Amino acid sequence: MEKSSLLIQFPEQKLTLLIQDSLKLVLMGKMNFEAKIELVQREDLSEAEQELLAASQEILKDAYAPYSKYKVGAAVQLKSGIILKSSNQENVSFPVGICAEQSLLAFAGANYPKDAPRMLAISAQREGDEVFAKVSPCGMCRQAILEFENRFEHPIQLLIQYPDGQVVRIDGIQNLLPLSLGDLSL
């Protein structure tokens, strides 16, 4: 099947004063603002990628989402090959709820502290719908994924299920979070 890629570039003139430190890094050549995001057909995924995506779709059925009716499932494959799954868990006090990606990575970090996450799949579905919903990690989840990439000094490949059956494949969270807070010494 046909693959398509999207290349995102952030021109310097579009950066605002809010990101002065990041702009300094760009001008010094220490930060790259190029992102490669692939849109692929599910059948073009490897067997391991398909298995992980299926795990994220299986677990989203167990999401606790009585308020938003928006169920999200996430599955991670660790370096050892172990696959872990989690789903979003809402709370009537909205900030208390937790996203699927955060609960999954917290569990992985606590129970497999030396086993690096290699691949993370995310799927979503609105209650009552038969098709998958569009989804992307929220800002807090992007930062949580970045922390694991920094911790293990390795990018985590992301697989995101789209409603039309296509899958977005992203090699590392930096492609979704180019001006990240990755080093407090900035």
Secondary structure, DSSP 8 states (H G I E B T S, - for coil): ---EEEEEE--GGG--GGGHHHHHHHHTT----EEEEEEEEGGGS-HHHHHHHHHHHHHHTT-B-TTT-EEEEEEEEETTS-EEEEE-B--SSGGG-B-HHHHHHHHHHHH-TTS-EEEEEEEEEETT-SS-------HHHHHHHHHHHHHHTS--EEEEE-TTSEEEEEESGGGT-TT----TT-
